């Protein structure tokens, strides 16, 4: 049915039923039924997540445990690196102290030989 035909029928119904309040109710019901049958394309369907959205949510939930494991692993690597750094610093201080003691000992030996 073309829009012109619909307008013609609505005009005839309006002329016949406009005199009483029952006519307005009947026209409203007819309009509602037509609108329900001819759902415009610009009106969206009921919102839903859909299959792809549900799959993404499930992937995020399942991947959450993997991310926890990954975070724990990265923390362990960082802690290990920190321990290595501390050990390296302690080793460098010990070597520095050893070198200073050796130099002091050599100075004492040179002092006793010269004197």
C-alpha beads as a LAMMPS data file, in Angstrom:
LAMMPS data file: protein, C-alpha beads

115 atoms
114 bonds

1 atom types
1 bond types

-500.0 500.0 xlo xhi
-500.0 500.0 ylo yhi
-500.0 500.0 zlo zhi

Masses

1 110.0

Atoms # bond

1 1 1 0.000 0.000 0.000
2 1 1 1.426 3.336 -1.020
3 1 1 1.446 6.332 1.320
4 1 1 -1.180 8.071 -0.848
5 1 1 -3.591 5.136 -0.500
6 1 1 -3.046 5.054 3.255
7 1 1 -3.700 8.789 3.502
8 1 1 -6.912 8.400 1.501
9 1 1 -8.172 5.622 3.813
10 1 1 -7.188 7.548 6.937
11 1 1 -8.991 10.615 5.667
12 1 1 -12.145 8.582 5.006
13 1 1 -11.969 6.973 8.447
14 1 1 -11.370 10.346 10.062
15 1 1 -14.391 11.821 8.298
16 1 1 -16.630 8.921 9.332
17 1 1 -15.415 8.417 12.919
18 1 1 -14.291 11.881 13.995
19 1 1 -17.682 12.855 15.370
20 1 1 -17.509 10.589 18.422
21 1 1 -14.778 9.837 20.945
22 1 1 -14.961 6.122 20.061
23 1 1 -13.698 7.017 16.618
24 1 1 -10.507 8.471 18.085
25 1 1 -9.861 5.313 20.065
26 1 1 -10.486 3.122 17.016
27 1 1 -8.152 5.275 14.911
28 1 1 -5.494 5.089 17.617
29 1 1 -5.752 1.282 17.714
30 1 1 -5.559 1.062 13.922
31 1 1 -2.553 3.381 13.879
32 1 1 -0.819 1.333 16.577
33 1 1 -1.449 -1.912 14.693
34 1 1 -0.128 -0.425 11.437
35 1 1 2.942 0.947 13.185
36 1 1 3.570 -2.431 14.759
37 1 1 3.362 -4.155 11.372
38 1 1 5.443 -1.557 9.549
39 1 1 8.295 -1.196 11.988
40 1 1 10.508 1.555 10.598
41 1 1 14.119 0.601 9.945
42 1 1 15.502 3.523 11.927
43 1 1 13.956 2.172 15.130
44 1 1 16.431 -0.252 16.649
45 1 1 15.541 -3.676 17.924
46 1 1 15.719 -4.452 21.612
47 1 1 19.301 -3.985 22.743
48 1 1 21.227 -7.188 23.279
49 1 1 24.847 -8.180 23.631
50 1 1 24.689 -10.746 20.860
51 1 1 26.843 -13.786 20.218
52 1 1 30.044 -11.884 19.551
53 1 1 29.675 -9.804 22.680
54 1 1 29.008 -12.864 24.817
55 1 1 32.062 -14.571 23.331
56 1 1 34.210 -11.552 24.138
57 1 1 32.924 -11.413 27.708
58 1 1 33.587 -15.135 28.153
59 1 1 37.088 -14.676 26.760
60 1 1 37.767 -11.841 29.179
61 1 1 36.515 -13.897 32.128
62 1 1 38.574 -16.928 31.108
63 1 1 41.608 -14.781 30.351
64 1 1 41.427 -13.145 33.762
65 1 1 43.098 -16.157 35.402
66 1 1 45.809 -16.140 32.746
67 1 1 46.406 -12.450 33.388
68 1 1 46.695 -13.105 37.123
69 1 1 49.312 -15.777 36.427
70 1 1 51.132 -13.445 34.061
71 1 1 51.123 -10.638 36.639
72 1 1 52.476 -12.986 39.316
73 1 1 55.200 -14.121 36.929
74 1 1 56.164 -10.539 36.117
75 1 1 56.276 -9.696 39.835
76 1 1 58.531 -12.706 40.421
77 1 1 60.845 -11.593 37.618
78 1 1 60.940 -8.055 39.024
79 1 1 61.672 -9.367 42.535
80 1 1 64.424 -11.600 41.166
81 1 1 65.920 -8.647 39.308
82 1 1 65.818 -6.574 42.496
83 1 1 67.557 -9.350 44.443
84 1 1 70.214 -9.671 41.729
85 1 1 70.753 -5.917 41.808
86 1 1 71.129 -5.939 45.600
87 1 1 73.549 -8.886 45.464
88 1 1 75.563 -7.169 42.727
89 1 1 75.761 -3.960 44.775
90 1 1 76.834 -5.888 47.869
91 1 1 79.473 -7.729 45.814
92 1 1 80.793 -4.442 44.408
93 1 1 81.035 -2.960 47.923
94 1 1 82.911 -6.064 49.137
95 1 1 85.339 -5.861 46.198
96 1 1 85.850 -2.154 46.778
97 1 1 86.592 -2.813 50.457
98 1 1 88.985 -5.626 49.519
99 1 1 90.816 -3.385 47.033
100 1 1 91.127 -0.619 49.646
101 1 1 92.490 -3.100 52.219
102 1 1 94.984 -4.419 49.662
103 1 1 96.168 -0.897 48.808
104 1 1 96.477 -0.019 52.492
105 1 1 98.495 -3.186 53.101
106 1 1 100.765 -2.369 50.121
107 1 1 101.286 1.189 51.443
108 1 1 102.273 -0.191 54.854
109 1 1 104.677 -2.625 53.237
110 1 1 106.211 0.137 51.080
111 1 1 106.466 2.395 54.123
112 1 1 108.325 -0.220 56.146
113 1 1 110.706 -1.016 53.232
114 1 1 111.512 2.663 52.550
115 1 1 112.130 3.469 56.197

Bonds

1 1 1 2
2 1 2 3
3 1 3 4
4 1 4 5
5 1 5 6
6 1 6 7
7 1 7 8
8 1 8 9
9 1 9 10
10 1 10 11
11 1 11 12
12 1 12 13
13 1 13 14
14 1 14 15
15 1 15 16
16 1 16 17
17 1 17 18
18 1 18 19
19 1 19 20
20 1 20 21
21 1 21 22
22 1 22 23
23 1 23 24
24 1 24 25
25 1 25 26
26 1 26 27
27 1 27 28
28 1 28 29
29 1 29 30
30 1 30 31
31 1 31 32
32 1 32 33
33 1 33 34
34 1 34 35
35 1 35 36
36 1 36 37
37 1 37 38
38 1 38 39
39 1 39 40
40 1 40 41
41 1 41 42
42 1 42 43
43 1 43 44
44 1 44 45
45 1 45 46
46 1 46 47
47 1 47 48
48 1 48 49
49 1 49 50
50 1 50 51
51 1 51 52
52 1 52 53
53 1 53 54
54 1 54 55
55 1 55 56
56 1 56 57
57 1 57 58
58 1 58 59
59 1 59 60
60 1 60 61
61 1 61 62
62 1 62 63
63 1 63 64
64 1 64 65
65 1 65 66
66 1 66 67
67 1 67 68
68 1 68 69
69 1 69 70
70 1 70 71
71 1 71 72
72 1 72 73
73 1 73 74
74 1 74 75
75 1 75 76
76 1 76 77
77 1 77 78
78 1 78 79
79 1 79 80
80 1 80 81
81 1 81 82
82 1 82 83
83 1 83 84
84 1 84 85
85 1 85 86
86 1 86 87
87 1 87 88
88 1 88 89
89 1 89 90
90 1 90 91
91 1 91 92
92 1 92 93
93 1 93 94
94 1 94 95
95 1 95 96
96 1 96 97
97 1 97 98
98 1 98 99
99 1 99 100
100 1 100 101
101 1 101 102
102 1 102 103
103 1 103 104
104 1 104 105
105 1 105 106
106 1 106 107
107 1 107 108
108 1 108 109
109 1 109 110
110 1 110 111
111 1 111 112
112 1 112 113
113 1 113 114
114 1 114 115
